[in-house]
Amino acid sequence: MYTARYGASIRKMVDKAIKAKKTRYECPKCRKLKLARKGTAMWACRGCDAKFAGAAYSFRSEAGEIAARIIGEYSKTV
Ligand SMILES: [Zn+2]
C-alpha cells in the first residue's frame, strides 16, 4: 500500500486521508450510511445510486463547508 516515506507528520496526514477515503458516509438523499468514494471528489451512494461532489479524500471538508456557506449567502442576496 502507498504511504509517504519520510517525515512523521506527513505520514500522519496520509494515514488520515486514507482513513477518510475508506470511511462510509451518510448519503444526503436516503440517509443510509452507504456513501463511498468513486474517485477524486466523487462520491456515490450504494443504496440509492445518487452521486455527489465532495472533497477529494472525505465527503465534506472545512474548505468545502466555507464555500457552501458563501454560495448559500450569495444566492440569498441575488
Ligand atoms: Zn443514498
PDB file of the backbone (N, CA, C, O) and the ligand in Angstrom, with CONECT records:
HET     ZN  A 101       1
ATOM      1  N   MET A   1       0.839  -1.202   0.000  1.00  0.00           N
ATOM      2  CA  MET A   1       0.000   0.000   0.000  1.00  0.00           C
ATOM      3  C   MET A   1       0.868   1.243   0.000  1.00  0.00           C
ATOM      4  O   MET A   1       1.956   1.270   0.575  1.00  0.00           O
ATOM      5  N   TYR A   2       0.359   2.269  -0.658  1.00  0.00           N
ATOM      6  CA  TYR A   2       1.112   3.507  -0.756  1.00  0.00           C
ATOM      7  C   TYR A   2       1.180   4.211   0.589  1.00  0.00           C
ATOM      8  O   TYR A   2       0.190   4.279   1.318  1.00  0.00           O
ATOM      9  N   THR A   3       2.344   4.728   0.907  1.00  0.00           N
ATOM     10  CA  THR A   3       2.471   5.614   2.058  1.00  0.00           C
ATOM     11  C   THR A   3       3.631   6.576   1.812  1.00  0.00           C
ATOM     12  O   THR A   3       4.562   6.267   1.068  1.00  0.00           O
ATOM     13  N   ALA A   4       3.561   7.748   2.448  1.00  0.00           N
ATOM     14  CA  ALA A   4       4.656   8.694   2.340  1.00  0.00           C
ATOM     15  C   ALA A   4       5.863   8.114   3.062  1.00  0.00           C
ATOM     16  O   ALA A   4       5.704   7.458   4.092  1.00  0.00           O
ATOM     17  N   ARG A   5       7.064   8.341   2.545  1.00  0.00           N
ATOM     18  CA  ARG A   5       8.214   7.661   3.095  1.00  0.00           C
ATOM     19  C   ARG A   5       8.902   8.440   4.221  1.00  0.00           C
ATOM     20  O   ARG A   5       9.306   7.854   5.225  1.00  0.00           O
ATOM     21  N   TYR A   6       9.032   9.731   4.058  1.00  0.00           N
ATOM     22  CA  TYR A   6       9.834  10.485   5.027  1.00  0.00           C
ATOM     23  C   TYR A   6       8.990  11.496   5.795  1.00  0.00           C
ATOM     24  O   TYR A   6       8.152  12.183   5.210  1.00  0.00           O
ATOM     25  N   GLY A   7       9.210  11.586   7.100  1.00  0.00           N
ATOM     26  CA  GLY A   7       8.578  12.614   7.915  1.00  0.00           C
ATOM     27  C   GLY A   7       7.346  12.096   8.627  1.00  0.00           C
ATOM     28  O   GLY A   7       6.394  11.637   7.996  1.00  0.00           O
ATOM     29  N   ALA A   8       7.373  12.174   9.957  1.00  0.00           N
ATOM     30  CA  ALA A   8       6.262  11.635  10.748  1.00  0.00           C
ATOM     31  C   ALA A   8       4.971  12.390  10.481  1.00  0.00           C
ATOM     32  O   ALA A   8       3.910  11.775  10.382  1.00  0.00           O
ATOM     33  N   SER A   9       5.041  13.713  10.361  1.00  0.00           N
ATOM     34  CA  SER A   9       3.801  14.472  10.215  1.00  0.00           C
ATOM     35  C   SER A   9       3.153  14.214   8.858  1.00  0.00           C
ATOM     36  O   SER A   9       1.927  14.198   8.749  1.00  0.00           O
ATOM     37  N   ILE A  10       3.971  14.014   7.823  1.00  0.00           N
ATOM     38  CA  ILE A  10       3.419  13.712   6.501  1.00  0.00           C
ATOM     39  C   ILE A  10       2.780  12.335   6.506  1.00  0.00           C
ATOM     40  O   ILE A  10       1.717  12.139   5.917  1.00  0.00           O
ATOM     41  N   ARG A  11       3.428  11.370   7.176  1.00  0.00           N
ATOM     42  CA  ARG A  11       2.827  10.032   7.274  1.00  0.00           C
ATOM     43  C   ARG A  11       1.480  10.098   7.995  1.00  0.00           C
ATOM     44  O   ARG A  11       0.533   9.409   7.614  1.00  0.00           O
ATOM     45  N   LYS A  12       1.396  10.925   9.034  1.00  0.00           N
ATOM     46  CA  LYS A  12       0.142  11.075   9.770  1.00  0.00           C
ATOM     47  C   LYS A  12      -0.947  11.645   8.862  1.00  0.00           C
ATOM     48  O   LYS A  12      -2.096  11.206   8.911  1.00  0.00           O
ATOM     49  N   MET A  13      -0.579  12.629   8.029  1.00  0.00           N
ATOM     50  CA  MET A  13      -1.551  13.233   7.116  1.00  0.00           C
ATOM     51  C   MET A  13      -2.052  12.205   6.109  1.00  0.00           C
ATOM     52  O   MET A  13      -3.243  12.155   5.805  1.00  0.00           O
ATOM     53  N   VAL A  14      -1.140  11.387   5.592  1.00  0.00           N
ATOM     54  CA  VAL A  14      -1.517  10.361   4.611  1.00  0.00           C
ATOM     55  C   VAL A  14      -2.436   9.338   5.262  1.00  0.00           C
ATOM     56  O   VAL A  14      -3.445   8.947   4.674  1.00  0.00           O
ATOM     57  N   ASP A  15      -2.091   8.897   6.487  1.00  0.00           N
ATOM     58  CA  ASP A  15      -2.941   7.948   7.222  1.00  0.00           C
ATOM     59  C   ASP A  15      -4.353   8.486   7.371  1.00  0.00           C
ATOM     60  O   ASP A  15      -5.333   7.772   7.158  1.00  0.00           O
ATOM     61  N   LYS A  16      -4.440   9.764   7.742  1.00  0.00           N
ATOM     62  CA  LYS A  16      -5.726  10.411   7.964  1.00  0.00           C
ATOM     63  C   LYS A  16      -6.535  10.437   6.661  1.00  0.00           C
ATOM     64  O   LYS A  16      -7.731  10.143   6.664  1.00  0.00           O
ATOM     65  N   ALA A  17      -5.880  10.790   5.551  1.00  0.00           N
ATOM     66  CA  ALA A  17      -6.568  10.875   4.265  1.00  0.00           C
ATOM     67  C   ALA A  17      -7.054   9.504   3.815  1.00  0.00           C
ATOM     68  O   ALA A  17      -8.176   9.371   3.326  1.00  0.00           O
ATOM     69  N   ILE A  18      -6.209   8.476   3.979  1.00  0.00           N
ATOM     70  CA  ILE A  18      -6.599   7.127   3.554  1.00  0.00           C
ATOM     71  C   ILE A  18      -7.765   6.624   4.399  1.00  0.00           C
ATOM     72  O   ILE A  18      -8.691   5.999   3.882  1.00  0.00           O
ATOM     73  N   LYS A  19      -7.716   6.902   5.705  1.00  0.00           N
ATOM     74  CA  LYS A  19      -8.816   6.502   6.583  1.00  0.00           C
ATOM     75  C   LYS A  19     -10.106   7.220   6.166  1.00  0.00           C
ATOM     76  O   LYS A  19     -11.177   6.615   6.125  1.00  0.00           O
ATOM     77  N   ALA A  20      -9.987   8.522   5.855  1.00  0.00           N
ATOM     78  CA  ALA A  20     -11.172   9.310   5.484  1.00  0.00           C
ATOM     79  C   ALA A  20     -11.768   8.826   4.174  1.00  0.00           C
ATOM     80  O   ALA A  20     -12.988   8.842   4.010  1.00  0.00           O
ATOM     81  N   LYS A  21     -10.936   8.398   3.244  1.00  0.00           N
ATOM     82  CA  LYS A  21     -11.466   7.983   1.946  1.00  0.00           C
ATOM     83  C   LYS A  21     -12.081   6.588   1.997  1.00  0.00           C
ATOM     84  O   LYS A  21     -12.907   6.244   1.151  1.00  0.00           O
ATOM     85  N   LYS A  22     -11.680   5.771   2.995  1.00  0.00           N
ATOM     86  CA  LYS A  22     -12.257   4.431   3.121  1.00  0.00           C
ATOM     87  C   LYS A  22     -13.554   4.439   3.925  1.00  0.00           C
ATOM     88  O   LYS A  22     -14.344   3.497   3.860  1.00  0.00           O
ATOM     89  N   THR A  23     -13.764   5.519   4.688  1.00  0.00           N
ATOM     90  CA  THR A  23     -14.947   5.602   5.540  1.00  0.00           C
ATOM     91  C   THR A  23     -16.218   5.692   4.700  1.00  0.00           C
ATOM     92  O   THR A  23     -16.218   6.306   3.633  1.00  0.00           O
ATOM     93  N   ARG A  24     -17.302   5.079   5.183  1.00  0.00           N
ATOM     94  CA  ARG A  24     -18.607   5.228   4.547  1.00  0.00           C
ATOM     95  C   ARG A  24     -19.322   6.406   5.196  1.00  0.00           C
ATOM     96  O   ARG A  24     -19.377   6.508   6.422  1.00  0.00           O
ATOM     97  N   TYR A  25     -19.863   7.286   4.379  1.00  0.00           N
ATOM     98  CA  TYR A  25     -20.541   8.463   4.895  1.00  0.00           C
ATOM     99  C   TYR A  25     -22.045   8.350   4.716  1.00  0.00           C
ATOM    100  O   TYR A  25     -22.535   7.506   3.965  1.00  0.00           O
ATOM    101  N   GLU A  26     -22.765   9.209   5.414  1.00  0.00           N
ATOM    102  CA  GLU A  26     -24.222   9.192   5.302  1.00  0.00           C
ATOM    103  C   GLU A  26     -24.648   9.862   4.007  1.00  0.00           C
ATOM    104  O   GLU A  26     -24.205  10.969   3.699  1.00  0.00           O
ATOM    105  N   CYS A  27     -25.500   9.197   3.255  1.00  0.00           N
ATOM    106  CA  CYS A  27     -25.991   9.741   1.992  1.00  0.00           C
ATOM    107  C   CYS A  27     -26.970  10.885   2.271  1.00  0.00           C
ATOM    108  O   CYS A  27     -27.914  10.694   3.038  1.00  0.00           O
ATOM    109  N   PRO A  28     -26.775  12.077   1.669  1.00  0.00           N
ATOM    110  CA  PRO A  28     -27.697  13.191   1.924  1.00  0.00           C
ATOM    111  C   PRO A  28     -29.094  12.946   1.364  1.00  0.00           C
ATOM    112  O   PRO A  28     -30.045  13.624   1.751  1.00  0.00           O
ATOM    113  N   LYS A  29     -29.221  11.981   0.457  1.00  0.00           N
ATOM    114  CA  LYS A  29     -30.519  11.738  -0.184  1.00  0.00           C
ATOM    115  C   LYS A  29     -31.336  10.704   0.593  1.00  0.00           C
ATOM    116  O   LYS A  29     -32.484  10.968   0.952  1.00  0.00           O
ATOM    117  N   CYS A  30     -30.751   9.525   0.856  1.00  0.00           N
ATOM    118  CA  CYS A  30     -31.532   8.463   1.500  1.00  0.00           C
ATOM    119  C   CYS A  30     -31.129   8.248   2.954  1.00  0.00           C
ATOM    120  O   CYS A  30     -31.721   7.401   3.624  1.00  0.00           O
ATOM    121  N   ARG A  31     -30.148   8.981   3.464  1.00  0.00           N
ATOM    122  CA  ARG A  31     -29.722   8.934   4.869  1.00  0.00           C
ATOM    123  C   ARG A  31     -29.112   7.598   5.268  1.00  0.00           C
ATOM    124  O   ARG A  31     -28.915   7.352   6.458  1.00  0.00           O
ATOM    125  N   LYS A  32     -28.807   6.729   4.309  1.00  0.00           N
ATOM    126  CA  LYS A  32     -28.149   5.475   4.648  1.00  0.00           C
ATOM    127  C   LYS A  32     -26.645   5.705   4.722  1.00  0.00           C
ATOM    128  O   LYS A  32     -26.123   6.626   4.094  1.00  0.00           O
ATOM    129  N   LEU A  33     -25.954   4.877   5.481  1.00  0.00           N
ATOM    130  CA  LEU A  33     -24.516   5.010   5.640  1.00  0.00           C
ATOM    131  C   LEU A  33     -23.824   4.250   4.509  1.00  0.00           C
ATOM    132  O   LEU A  33     -23.080   3.301   4.757  1.00  0.00           O
ATOM    133  N   LYS A  34     -24.073   4.672   3.266  1.00  0.00           N
ATOM    134  CA  LYS A  34     -23.590   3.894   2.139  1.00  0.00           C
ATOM    135  C   LYS A  34     -22.863   4.730   1.092  1.00  0.00           C
ATOM    136  O   LYS A  34     -22.686   4.292  -0.045  1.00  0.00           O
ATOM    137  N   LEU A  35     -22.444   5.926   1.474  1.00  0.00           N
ATOM    138  CA  LEU A  35     -21.761   6.791   0.523  1.00  0.00           C
ATOM    139  C   LEU A  35     -20.285   6.394   0.451  1.00  0.00           C
ATOM    140  O   LEU A  35     -19.578   6.462   1.457  1.00  0.00           O
ATOM    141  N   ALA A  36     -19.816   5.983  -0.724  1.00  0.00           N
ATOM    142  CA  ALA A  36     -18.439   5.530  -0.880  1.00  0.00           C
ATOM    143  C   ALA A  36     -17.734   6.361  -1.945  1.00  0.00           C
ATOM    144  O   ALA A  36     -18.371   6.909  -2.844  1.00  0.00           O
ATOM    145  N   ARG A  37     -16.416   6.446  -1.832  1.00  0.00           N
ATOM    146  CA  ARG A  37     -15.621   7.239  -2.764  1.00  0.00           C
ATOM    147  C   ARG A  37     -15.478   6.496  -4.089  1.00  0.00           C
ATOM    148  O   ARG A  37     -15.136   5.314  -4.124  1.00  0.00           O
ATOM    149  N   LYS A  38     -15.750   7.222  -5.187  1.00  0.00           N
ATOM    150  CA  LYS A  38     -15.635   6.631  -6.518  1.00  0.00           C
ATOM    151  C   LYS A  38     -14.350   7.076  -7.201  1.00  0.00           C
ATOM    152  O   LYS A  38     -13.786   6.342  -8.012  1.00  0.00           O
ATOM    153  N   GLY A  39     -13.898   8.249  -6.880  1.00  0.00           N
ATOM    154  CA  GLY A  39     -12.692   8.827  -7.464  1.00  0.00           C
ATOM    155  C   GLY A  39     -12.438  10.126  -6.745  1.00  0.00           C
ATOM    156  O   GLY A  39     -13.112  10.426  -5.760  1.00  0.00           O
ATOM    157  N   THR A  40     -11.475  10.911  -7.217  1.00  0.00           N
ATOM    158  CA  THR A  40     -11.167  12.160  -6.538  1.00  0.00           C
ATOM    159  C   THR A  40     -12.397  13.054  -6.497  1.00  0.00           C
ATOM    160  O   THR A  40     -12.899  13.482  -7.536  1.00  0.00           O
ATOM    161  N   ALA A  41     -12.881  13.333  -5.284  1.00  0.00           N
ATOM    162  CA  ALA A  41     -14.038  14.201  -5.019  1.00  0.00           C
ATOM    163  C   ALA A  41     -15.353  13.641  -5.545  1.00  0.00           C
ATOM    164  O   ALA A  41     -16.365  14.341  -5.543  1.00  0.00           O
ATOM    165  N   MET A  42     -15.352  12.381  -5.998  1.00  0.00           N
ATOM    166  CA  MET A  42     -16.591  11.778  -6.488  1.00  0.00           C
ATOM    167  C   MET A  42     -17.095  10.776  -5.459  1.00  0.00           C
ATOM    168  O   MET A  42     -16.370   9.870  -5.049  1.00  0.00           O
ATOM    169  N   TRP A  43     -18.332  10.949  -5.054  1.00  0.00           N
ATOM    170  CA  TRP A  43     -18.922  10.091  -4.029  1.00  0.00           C
ATOM    171  C   TRP A  43     -20.243   9.544  -4.543  1.00  0.00           C
ATOM    172  O   TRP A  43     -21.068  10.294  -5.064  1.00  0.00           O
ATOM    173  N   ALA A  44     -20.444   8.249  -4.400  1.00  0.00           N
ATOM    174  CA  ALA A  44     -21.670   7.636  -4.882  1.00  0.00           C
ATOM    175  C   ALA A  44     -22.282   6.798  -3.771  1.00  0.00           C
ATOM    176  O   ALA A  44     -21.574   6.168  -2.986  1.00  0.00           O
ATOM    177  N   CYS A  45     -23.614   6.799  -3.718  1.00  0.00           N
ATOM    178  CA  CYS A  45     -24.343   6.023  -2.720  1.00  0.00           C
ATOM    179  C   CYS A  45     -24.598   4.628  -3.263  1.00  0.00           C
ATOM    180  O   CYS A  45     -25.045   4.467  -4.399  1.00  0.00           O
ATOM    181  N   ARG A  46     -24.308   3.600  -2.430  1.00  0.00           N
ATOM    182  CA  ARG A  46     -24.551   2.223  -2.865  1.00  0.00           C
ATOM    183  C   ARG A  46     -25.991   1.797  -2.591  1.00  0.00           C
ATOM    184  O   ARG A  46     -26.409   0.706  -2.980  1.00  0.00           O
ATOM    185  N   GLY A  47     -26.742   2.663  -1.920  1.00  0.00           N
ATOM    186  CA  GLY A  47     -28.133   2.341  -1.647  1.00  0.00           C
ATOM    187  C   GLY A  47     -29.054   2.876  -2.736  1.00  0.00           C
ATOM    188  O   GLY A  47     -29.835   2.128  -3.323  1.00  0.00           O
ATOM    189  N   CYS A  48     -28.956   4.197  -3.006  1.00  0.00           N
ATOM    190  CA  CYS A  48     -29.913   4.816  -3.929  1.00  0.00           C
ATOM    191  C   CYS A  48     -29.248   5.274  -5.228  1.00  0.00           C
ATOM    192  O   CYS A  48     -29.914   5.876  -6.071  1.00  0.00           O
ATOM    193  N   ASP A  49     -27.953   5.005  -5.410  1.00  0.00           N
ATOM    194  CA  ASP A  49     -27.249   5.307  -6.661  1.00  0.00           C
ATOM    195  C   ASP A  49     -27.078   6.801  -6.931  1.00  0.00           C
ATOM    196  O   ASP A  49     -26.774   7.178  -8.062  1.00  0.00           O
ATOM    197  N   ALA A  50     -27.262   7.656  -5.934  1.00  0.00           N
ATOM    198  CA  ALA A  50     -27.060   9.088  -6.116  1.00  0.00           C
ATOM    199  C   ALA A  50     -25.568   9.394  -6.121  1.00  0.00           C
ATOM    200  O   ALA A  50     -24.787   8.728  -5.442  1.00  0.00           O
ATOM    201  N   LYS A  51     -25.179  10.411  -6.896  1.00  0.00           N
ATOM    202  CA  LYS A  51     -23.777  10.786  -6.952  1.00  0.00           C
ATOM    203  C   LYS A  51     -23.611  12.219  -6.472  1.00  0.00           C
ATOM    204  O   LYS A  51     -24.443  13.085  -6.745  1.00  0.00           O
ATOM    205  N   PHE A  52     -22.511  12.454  -5.746  1.00  0.00           N
ATOM    206  CA  PHE A  52     -22.277  13.767  -5.178  1.00  0.00           C
ATOM    207  C   PHE A  52     -20.837  14.196  -5.408  1.00  0.00           C
ATOM    208  O   PHE A  52     -19.937  13.364  -5.521  1.00  0.00           O
ATOM    209  N   ALA A  53     -20.634  15.505  -5.475  1.00  0.00           N
ATOM    210  CA  ALA A  53     -19.288  16.065  -5.487  1.00  0.00           C
ATOM    211  C   ALA A  53     -18.941  16.442  -4.062  1.00  0.00           C
ATOM    212  O   ALA A  53     -19.661  17.216  -3.430  1.00  0.00           O
ATOM    213  N   GLY A  54     -17.854  15.908  -3.554  1.00  0.00           N
ATOM    214  CA  GLY A  54     -17.434  16.217  -2.197  1.00  0.00           C
ATOM    215  C   GLY A  54     -15.992  16.664  -2.191  1.00  0.00           C
ATOM    216  O   GLY A  54     -15.489  17.191  -3.184  1.00  0.00           O
ATOM    217  N   ALA A  55     -15.329  16.454  -1.075  1.00  0.00           N
ATOM    218  CA  ALA A  55     -13.906  16.761  -1.010  1.00  0.00           C
ATOM    219  C   ALA A  55     -13.119  15.585  -1.595  1.00  0.00           C
ATOM    220  O   ALA A  55     -13.684  14.514  -1.817  1.00  0.00           O
ATOM    221  N   ALA A  56     -11.841  15.773  -1.842  1.00  0.00           N
ATOM    222  CA  ALA A  56     -11.032  14.765  -2.532  1.00  0.00           C
ATOM    223  C   ALA A  56     -10.941  13.466  -1.746  1.00  0.00           C
ATOM    224  O   ALA A  56     -11.074  12.388  -2.325  1.00  0.00           O
ATOM    225  N   TYR A  57     -10.714  13.548  -0.415  1.00  0.00           N
ATOM    226  CA  TYR A  57     -10.497  12.332   0.368  1.00  0.00           C
ATOM    227  C   TYR A  57     -11.549  12.084   1.432  1.00  0.00           C
ATOM    228  O   TYR A  57     -11.575  11.012   2.037  1.00  0.00           O
ATOM    229  N   SER A  58     -12.427  13.068   1.671  1.00  0.00           N
ATOM    230  CA  SER A  58     -13.548  12.847   2.574  1.00  0.00           C
ATOM    231  C   SER A  58     -14.761  13.490   1.922  1.00  0.00           C
ATOM    232  O   SER A  58     -14.623  14.270   0.980  1.00  0.00           O
ATOM    233  N   PHE A  59     -15.955  13.165   2.424  1.00  0.00           N
ATOM    234  CA  PHE A  59     -17.134  13.686   1.749  1.00  0.00           C
ATOM    235  C   PHE A  59     -17.284  15.184   1.965  1.00  0.00           C
ATOM    236  O   PHE A  59     -17.694  15.909   1.058  1.00  0.00           O
ATOM    237  N   ARG A  60     -16.953  15.649   3.167  1.00  0.00           N
ATOM    238  CA  ARG A  60     -17.042  17.077   3.464  1.00  0.00           C
ATOM    239  C   ARG A  60     -15.707  17.560   4.014  1.00  0.00           C
ATOM    240  O   ARG A  60     -15.066  16.866   4.803  1.00  0.00           O
ATOM    241  N   SER A  61     -15.289  18.758   3.593  1.00  0.00           N
ATOM    242  CA  SER A  61     -14.074  19.338   4.145  1.00  0.00           C
ATOM    243  C   SER A  61     -14.386  20.703   4.726  1.00  0.00           C
ATOM    244  O   SER A  61     -15.432  21.288   4.443  1.00  0.00           O
ATOM    245  N   GLU A  62     -13.456  21.210   5.551  1.00  0.00           N
ATOM    246  CA  GLU A  62     -13.647  22.530   6.134  1.00  0.00           C
ATOM    247  C   GLU A  62     -13.774  23.590   5.051  1.00  0.00           C
ATOM    248  O   GLU A  62     -14.648  24.455   5.111  1.00  0.00           O
ATOM    249  N   ALA A  63     -12.890  23.513   4.061  1.00  0.00           N
ATOM    250  CA  ALA A  63     -12.913  24.495   2.962  1.00  0.00           C
ATOM    251  C   ALA A  63     -14.215  24.394   2.171  1.00  0.00           C
ATOM    252  O   ALA A  63     -14.766  25.403   1.732  1.00  0.00           O
ATOM    253  N   GLY A  64     -14.702  23.158   1.996  1.00  0.00           N
ATOM    254  CA  GLY A  64     -15.960  22.957   1.278  1.00  0.00           C
ATOM    255  C   GLY A  64     -17.144  23.545   2.017  1.00  0.00           C
ATOM    256  O   GLY A  64     -18.049  24.111   1.404  1.00  0.00           O
ATOM    257  N   GLU A  65     -17.140  23.408   3.363  1.00  0.00           N
ATOM    258  CA  GLU A  65     -18.224  23.974   4.167  1.00  0.00           C
ATOM    259  C   GLU A  65     -18.248  25.493   4.023  1.00  0.00           C
ATOM    260  O   GLU A  65     -19.312  26.098   3.890  1.00  0.00           O
ATOM    261  N   ILE A  66     -17.054  26.104   4.050  1.00  0.00           N
ATOM    262  CA  ILE A  66     -16.960  27.563   3.932  1.00  0.00           C
ATOM    263  C   ILE A  66     -17.481  27.998   2.563  1.00  0.00           C
ATOM    264  O   ILE A  66     -18.247  28.956   2.461  1.00  0.00           O
ATOM    265  N   ALA A  67     -17.062  27.289   1.513  1.00  0.00           N
ATOM    266  CA  ALA A  67     -17.506  27.626   0.158  1.00  0.00           C
ATOM    267  C   ALA A  67     -19.016  27.481   0.036  1.00  0.00           C
ATOM    268  O   ALA A  67     -19.673  28.327  -0.572  1.00  0.00           O
ATOM    269  N   ALA A  68     -19.580  26.400   0.616  1.00  0.00           N
ATOM    270  CA  ALA A  68     -21.022  26.177   0.553  1.00  0.00           C
ATOM    271  C   ALA A  68     -21.779  27.294   1.257  1.00  0.00           C
ATOM    272  O   ALA A  68     -22.835  27.730   0.799  1.00  0.00           O
ATOM    273  N   ARG A  69     -21.216  27.756   2.391  1.00  0.00           N
ATOM    274  CA  ARG A  69     -21.867  28.826   3.141  1.00  0.00           C
ATOM    275  C   ARG A  69     -21.868  30.122   2.339  1.00  0.00           C
ATOM    276  O   ARG A  69     -22.868  30.837   2.295  1.00  0.00           O
ATOM    277  N   ILE A  70     -20.719  30.419   1.696  1.00  0.00           N
ATOM    278  CA  ILE A  70     -20.609  31.639   0.901  1.00  0.00           C
ATOM    279  C   ILE A  70     -21.588  31.589  -0.275  1.00  0.00           C
ATOM    280  O   ILE A  70     -22.251  32.581  -0.576  1.00  0.00           O
ATOM    281  N   ILE A  71     -21.677  30.435  -0.935  1.00  0.00           N
ATOM    282  CA  ILE A  71     -22.602  30.286  -2.070  1.00  0.00           C
ATOM    283  C   ILE A  71     -24.040  30.462  -1.592  1.00  0.00           C
ATOM    284  O   ILE A  71     -24.847  31.106  -2.262  1.00  0.00           O
ATOM    285  N   GLY A  72     -24.359  29.886  -0.432  1.00  0.00           N
ATOM    286  CA  GLY A  72     -25.705  29.985   0.126  1.00  0.00           C
ATOM    287  C   GLY A  72     -26.086  31.420   0.427  1.00  0.00           C
ATOM    288  O   GLY A  72     -27.196  31.860   0.126  1.00  0.00           O
ATOM    289  N   GLU A  73     -25.141  32.152   1.031  1.00  0.00           N
ATOM    290  CA  GLU A  73     -25.426  33.545   1.362  1.00  0.00           C
ATOM    291  C   GLU A  73     -25.520  34.404   0.110  1.00  0.00           C
ATOM    292  O   GLU A  73     -26.336  35.323   0.038  1.00  0.00           O
ATOM    293  N   TYR A  74     -24.693  34.106  -0.862  1.00  0.00           N
ATOM    294  CA  TYR A  74     -24.724  34.881  -2.099  1.00  0.00           C
ATOM    295  C   TYR A  74     -26.048  34.665  -2.836  1.00  0.00           C
ATOM    296  O   TYR A  74     -26.642  35.611  -3.352  1.00  0.00           O
ATOM    297  N   SER A  75     -26.507  33.393  -2.880  1.00  0.00           N
ATOM    298  CA  SER A  75     -27.740  33.129  -3.615  1.00  0.00           C
ATOM    299  C   SER A  75     -28.958  33.739  -2.907  1.00  0.00           C
ATOM    300  O   SER A  75     -29.996  33.945  -3.536  1.00  0.00           O
ATOM    301  N   LYS A  76     -28.838  34.030  -1.601  1.00  0.00           N
ATOM    302  CA  LYS A  76     -29.925  34.700  -0.894  1.00  0.00           C
ATOM    303  C   LYS A  76     -30.033  36.159  -1.312  1.00  0.00           C
ATOM    304  O   LYS A  76     -31.134  36.707  -1.380  1.00  0.00           O
ATOM    305  N   THR A  77     -28.879  36.801  -1.595  1.00  0.00           N
ATOM    306  CA  THR A  77     -28.879  38.227  -1.895  1.00  0.00           C
ATOM    307  C   THR A  77     -29.267  38.521  -3.335  1.00  0.00           C
ATOM    308  O   THR A  77     -29.741  39.617  -3.635  1.00  0.00           O
ATOM    309  N   VAL A  78     -29.069  37.547  -4.241  1.00  0.00           N
ATOM    310  CA  VAL A  78     -29.360  37.805  -5.659  1.00  0.00           C
ATOM    311  C   VAL A  78     -30.818  37.459  -5.956  1.00  0.00           C
ATOM    312  O   VAL A  78     -31.267  37.604  -7.093  1.00  0.00           O
TER     313      VAL A  78
HETATM  314 ZN    ZN A 101     -28.408   7.173  -0.937  1.00  0.00          ZN2+
END
